Amino acid sequence: MKNLILALMFVYSGAVLAADNPEWAYPVTPPLESKDNVIMKSVPGSMKQYTQAQIDDIFNPPDWYPNEHPPMPQIVTTGGTRPRTACALCHLPSGDGHPESANIAGLPASYIVRQFLAFKNGDRKGGRAIAMLANSKLLSDEEMKSAADYFASLKPRPGYTKVVETDMVAKSYVGAGGMRFATPDGEKEPIGNRIIVLPQNPHLAELRDPHSGFIDYVPTGSIVKGAALMAGGEGKTITCTICHGPNLKGLGEVPSIAGRPATYIFRQLNDMKIGNRKGPWVELMKQVVEKLDDNDMIALSAYLGSLDP
């Protein structure tokens, strides 16, 4: 139990970055800081109020808009028995997620359960998976199913993540929750071969407002290059529509990849390539990723992220 608690805290207090995990895609979360537990904060359109300490509570994160989603099971709202963290902390009650996690709204329930089991048995590991590795080992089959059914019932919202091509991007730092924020001096730097995710509204991002999304800045030309790769890339990969459907919005238990955040897509492609994701379904992806370099995966991620979910 002690080791599980340490693992859960590890994701919020920093991590060791593997050499094949680029820092921009796998940001190291800074150490935990004491947060104000007196001043009540609010967001537009919500009657709720929380202190920053409550907003950052890993066992009881905020639900700003309780009327916008079905009733949440306990594993989503609080995590249930500690030290399990609440699903809503990283994925939000809306399922749209934050840059440190995945947008899982609308994914097939059977796929979500399969991912729980992959974390539990070690077929998914490394990168940003630390909290899921610890949580999954403590969940019953019934709890996995209840969380999966809940998030599968939601719909991802267009515009929550926007993809913008650019040559220059704001200098940034990694802050609370593994999120990037622009530096106060307003300086810019070349984007290089990176995807830089910044909040559409930094203040609301810190408040974990699910109405306020993010911008995935990508290198100029990425979307066109990614579209070509999606279609097969002249033999460098295979077309994504074979498995993910003609609109890339899923086919049976195969998940939708249209409109998923670009950094998340990059991490999954990279994790599959370097062996941090395994299993029979991942074997099907080997032909997709084996010849792709980082620039290719950035482009493919940018294209997929630019689509409507």
C-alpha positions as CSV (number, residue, x, y, z in Angstrom):
1,M,0.0,0.0,0.0
2,K,2.8,2.4,0.9
3,N,4.4,1.9,-2.6
4,L,1.1,2.7,-4.3
5,I,0.7,5.9,-2.3
6,L,4.2,6.9,-3.3
7,A,3.5,6.1,-7.0
8,L,0.4,8.2,-6.9
9,M,2.3,11.1,-5.4
10,F,5.1,10.6,-7.8
11,V,3.0,11.8,-10.8
12,Y,2.3,15.1,-9.0
13,S,5.8,15.8,-7.5
14,G,8.1,15.1,-10.5
15,A,9.3,12.2,-12.5
16,V,12.5,10.8,-14.2
17,L,12.3,11.5,-18.0
18,A,13.4,8.6,-20.2
19,A,15.8,9.4,-23.0
20,D,13.2,8.4,-25.7
21,N,10.4,10.4,-24.1
22,P,10.8,14.0,-25.3
23,E,10.3,16.5,-22.5
24,W,7.7,18.6,-24.4
25,A,5.4,15.5,-24.8
26,Y,6.1,14.0,-21.3
27,P,6.4,17.1,-19.1
28,V,7.8,16.6,-15.6
29,T,5.3,17.8,-13.0
30,P,7.0,20.2,-10.5
31,P,6.9,19.4,-6.7
32,L,3.6,19.8,-4.9
33,E,3.0,23.2,-3.2
34,S,0.7,24.1,-0.4
35,K,-2.4,25.8,-1.9
36,D,-4.7,28.4,-0.5
37,N,-7.7,26.9,1.4
38,V,-9.4,30.1,2.3
39,I,-10.3,32.2,-0.8
40,M,-13.3,30.9,-2.7
41,K,-12.9,30.8,-6.5
42,S,-15.5,30.6,-9.2
43,V,-15.8,30.2,-13.0
44,P,-18.2,31.7,-15.5
45,G,-21.5,29.9,-15.7
46,S,-21.2,27.9,-12.5
47,M,-22.8,28.5,-9.1
48,K,-20.1,26.4,-7.4
49,Q,-17.2,27.8,-5.4
50,Y,-14.0,26.1,-4.4
51,T,-10.6,27.0,-2.8
52,Q,-7.5,26.3,-4.8
53,A,-6.7,23.5,-2.3
54,Q,-10.1,21.9,-3.1
55,I,-9.5,22.3,-6.8
56,D,-6.2,20.5,-6.6
57,D,-7.5,17.8,-4.2
58,I,-6.6,14.5,-5.8
59,F,-9.3,12.7,-3.9
60,N,-12.2,15.1,-4.4
61,P,-11.6,17.4,-7.5
62,P,-14.2,20.1,-8.5
63,D,-17.4,19.5,-10.4
64,W,-18.1,22.9,-11.7
65,Y,-21.1,21.9,-13.9
66,P,-22.9,19.0,-12.3
67,N,-26.0,19.5,-14.5
68,E,-24.0,18.9,-17.7
69,H,-23.3,15.2,-17.2
70,P,-24.9,12.0,-15.9
71,P,-24.4,11.0,-12.2
72,M,-20.8,10.1,-11.7
73,P,-19.8,6.8,-10.0
74,Q,-17.8,7.1,-6.9
75,I,-14.6,6.0,-8.5
76,V,-14.9,9.0,-10.8
77,T,-15.8,11.6,-8.2
78,T,-13.4,10.6,-5.3
79,G,-11.6,7.4,-6.2
80,G,-13.4,5.6,-3.5
81,T,-11.1,3.9,-1.0
82,R,-7.8,5.8,-0.7
83,P,-5.1,6.0,-2.0
84,R,-6.9,5.8,-5.3
85,T,-7.2,9.2,-7.0
86,A,-10.5,10.3,-8.6
87,C,-10.7,9.8,-12.3
88,A,-12.2,13.3,-12.6
89,L,-9.0,14.9,-11.4
90,C,-7.1,14.3,-14.6
91,H,-9.9,13.4,-17.1
92,L,-12.4,16.0,-15.7
93,P,-16.1,15.2,-15.1
94,S,-16.6,16.0,-18.9
95,G,-14.0,13.4,-19.9
96,D,-12.2,16.0,-22.0
97,G,-9.0,15.7,-19.9
98,H,-6.0,18.0,-19.5
99,P,-2.6,17.8,-21.3
100,E,-1.3,15.5,-18.6
101,S,-4.0,13.0,-19.4
102,A,-6.3,11.7,-22.2
103,N,-9.5,12.9,-23.6
104,I,-11.6,9.8,-23.0
105,A,-15.1,11.1,-23.6
106,G,-17.0,8.9,-25.9
107,L,-14.5,6.1,-26.2
108,P,-16.1,2.6,-26.3
109,A,-16.6,1.3,-22.7
110,S,-15.0,-2.0,-23.7
111,Y,-11.9,-0.2,-24.9
112,I,-11.6,1.8,-21.7
113,V,-11.9,-1.5,-19.6
114,R,-9.2,-3.0,-21.9
115,Q,-6.9,-0.1,-21.0
116,F,-7.6,-0.5,-17.3
117,L,-6.5,-4.1,-17.6
118,A,-3.5,-3.2,-19.7
119,F,-2.3,-0.8,-17.0
120,K,-3.1,-3.4,-14.4
121,N,-1.1,-6.2,-16.0
122,G,1.8,-4.1,-17.2
123,D,1.0,-3.9,-20.9
124,R,0.9,-0.1,-20.6
125,K,3.6,1.7,-18.6
126,G,6.0,4.6,-18.5
127,G,5.6,8.1,-19.6
128,R,2.5,9.7,-18.1
129,A,1.0,6.4,-17.0
130,I,2.2,6.4,-13.4
131,A,-1.1,7.4,-11.8
132,M,-3.1,4.9,-13.9
133,L,-0.6,2.1,-13.1
134,A,-1.2,2.6,-9.4
135,N,-4.9,3.2,-9.6
136,S,-5.7,0.2,-11.8
137,K,-4.2,-2.3,-9.4
138,L,-6.7,-1.2,-6.8
139,L,-9.9,-1.3,-8.9
140,S,-12.5,-4.1,-8.9
141,D,-14.0,-5.2,-12.2
142,E,-17.2,-3.5,-11.2
143,E,-15.5,-0.2,-10.6
144,M,-13.6,-0.4,-14.0
145,K,-16.9,-1.0,-15.7
146,S,-18.7,1.8,-13.9
147,A,-16.0,4.3,-14.8
148,A,-15.9,3.0,-18.4
149,D,-19.6,3.2,-18.9
150,Y,-19.7,6.8,-17.5
151,F,-17.0,8.2,-19.8
152,A,-18.3,6.2,-22.8
153,S,-21.7,8.0,-22.3
154,L,-20.1,11.4,-22.8
155,K,-19.3,13.3,-26.0
156,P,-16.0,15.1,-26.7
157,R,-16.6,18.8,-27.5
158,P,-15.4,20.4,-30.7
159,G,-13.0,23.3,-30.0
160,Y,-11.8,22.1,-26.6
161,T,-8.5,21.4,-28.2
162,K,-7.4,23.6,-31.1
163,V,-4.4,22.9,-33.4
164,V,-2.5,26.0,-34.6
165,E,0.4,25.9,-36.9
166,T,3.3,28.3,-36.2
167,D,7.0,28.9,-36.6
168,M,7.3,30.7,-33.2
169,V,5.7,29.9,-29.9
170,A,5.6,31.6,-26.5
171,K,8.3,30.5,-24.2
172,S,6.7,28.4,-21.5
173,Y,7.3,26.5,-18.2
174,V,5.6,23.5,-16.7
175,G,3.4,24.3,-13.8
176,A,0.6,22.7,-11.8
177,G,-0.8,19.5,-13.1
178,G,2.0,19.1,-15.7
179,M,0.4,22.0,-17.7
180,R,2.5,24.5,-19.6
181,F,2.0,28.2,-19.2
182,A,3.5,31.1,-21.2
183,T,6.2,32.9,-19.3
184,P,5.2,36.3,-18.0
185,D,7.8,38.2,-20.1
186,G,5.9,37.3,-23.3
187,E,9.0,36.1,-25.1
188,K,8.8,33.7,-28.0
189,E,11.1,31.0,-29.4
190,P,11.2,28.8,-32.5
191,I,8.8,25.9,-32.1
192,G,11.3,23.5,-33.7
193,N,10.1,19.8,-33.8
194,R,7.7,20.0,-30.9
195,I,4.1,20.3,-30.0
196,I,3.6,23.0,-27.3
197,V,0.3,23.0,-25.5
198,L,-0.9,26.2,-23.8
199,P,-4.2,26.9,-22.2
200,Q,-6.8,29.0,-24.0
201,N,-7.3,30.8,-20.6
202,P,-4.5,30.1,-18.1
203,H,-6.5,31.2,-15.1
204,L,-9.4,28.9,-15.9
205,A,-7.0,26.1,-16.7
206,E,-5.6,26.3,-13.2
207,L,-9.1,26.2,-11.9
208,R,-9.7,23.0,-13.9
209,D,-12.7,24.5,-15.7
210,P,-13.9,22.0,-18.4
211,H,-15.3,24.8,-20.4
212,S,-11.9,26.2,-21.0
213,G,-9.7,24.2,-23.4
214,F,-6.2,24.2,-24.9
215,I,-4.2,25.1,-28.0
216,D,-1.8,22.6,-29.5
217,Y,0.8,24.6,-31.3
218,V,2.5,22.6,-34.1
219,P,5.2,23.3,-36.7
220,T,4.0,24.9,-39.9
221,G,3.1,22.4,-42.5
222,S,2.4,19.6,-40.0
223,I,-1.3,19.2,-40.9
224,V,-0.7,18.6,-44.6
225,K,2.1,16.2,-43.9
226,G,0.1,14.4,-41.4
227,A,-2.8,14.0,-43.8
228,A,-0.5,12.4,-46.3
229,L,0.8,10.0,-43.6
230,M,-2.7,9.2,-42.5
231,A,-3.4,8.0,-46.0
232,G,-0.4,5.7,-46.1
233,G,2.5,8.1,-46.4
234,E,3.7,6.5,-49.7
235,G,4.5,3.2,-47.9
236,K,6.0,4.7,-44.8
237,T,2.9,3.6,-42.8
238,I,-0.6,2.3,-43.5
239,T,-3.8,4.3,-43.7
240,C,-5.5,4.9,-40.3
241,T,-9.0,4.4,-41.8
242,I,-8.5,0.7,-42.2
243,C,-8.9,0.2,-38.4
244,H,-10.3,3.5,-37.1
245,G,-13.1,3.9,-39.7
246,P,-13.6,6.1,-42.7
247,N,-14.0,9.2,-40.6
248,L,-11.4,8.1,-38.0
249,K,-14.2,8.2,-35.4
250,G,-13.8,4.5,-34.4
251,L,-15.0,1.2,-35.7
252,G,-16.5,-1.2,-33.1
253,E,-14.1,-1.5,-30.2
254,V,-11.4,0.4,-32.1
255,P,-11.3,3.9,-30.7
256,S,-11.9,7.2,-32.4
257,I,-8.7,9.2,-33.0
258,A,-10.3,12.2,-34.7
259,G,-9.9,15.3,-32.6
260,R,-7.9,13.7,-29.8
261,P,-5.2,16.1,-28.4
262,A,-2.1,16.1,-30.5
263,T,0.3,15.5,-27.6
264,Y,-1.8,12.5,-26.4
265,I,-1.7,11.0,-29.9
266,F,2.1,11.5,-30.1
267,R,2.6,9.8,-26.7
268,Q,0.6,6.8,-27.8
269,L,2.4,6.4,-31.1
270,N,5.8,6.9,-29.3
271,D,4.9,4.5,-26.5
272,M,3.9,1.8,-29.0
273,K,7.1,2.3,-30.9
274,I,9.4,2.1,-27.9
275,G,7.5,-0.8,-26.3
276,N,5.7,1.0,-23.5
277,R,2.4,-0.3,-24.9
278,K,2.0,-4.0,-25.6
279,G,-0.8,-6.5,-26.1
280,P,-2.5,-8.2,-29.1
281,W,-4.3,-5.0,-30.3
282,V,-1.1,-3.0,-30.1
283,E,0.6,-5.6,-32.4
284,L,-1.7,-4.3,-35.1
285,M,-0.1,-0.8,-34.7
286,K,3.4,-2.0,-35.2
287,Q,3.2,-1.6,-39.0
288,V,1.9,2.0,-38.4
289,V,4.7,3.2,-36.1
290,E,7.8,1.2,-36.9
291,K,9.1,3.5,-39.7
292,L,7.9,6.8,-38.2
293,D,10.4,9.3,-36.7
294,D,9.5,12.0,-34.2
295,N,8.7,14.5,-37.0
296,D,6.3,12.0,-38.7
297,M,4.5,11.4,-35.4
298,I,4.2,15.1,-34.7
299,A,2.7,15.6,-38.1
300,L,0.3,12.7,-37.8
301,S,-0.7,13.9,-34.3
302,A,-1.3,17.4,-35.6
303,Y,-3.5,16.3,-38.4
304,L,-5.6,14.0,-36.2
305,G,-5.9,16.7,-33.5
306,S,-7.1,19.2,-36.1
307,L,-10.2,17.1,-36.9
308,D,-13.6,17.5,-35.3
309,P,-14.0,14.8,-32.7
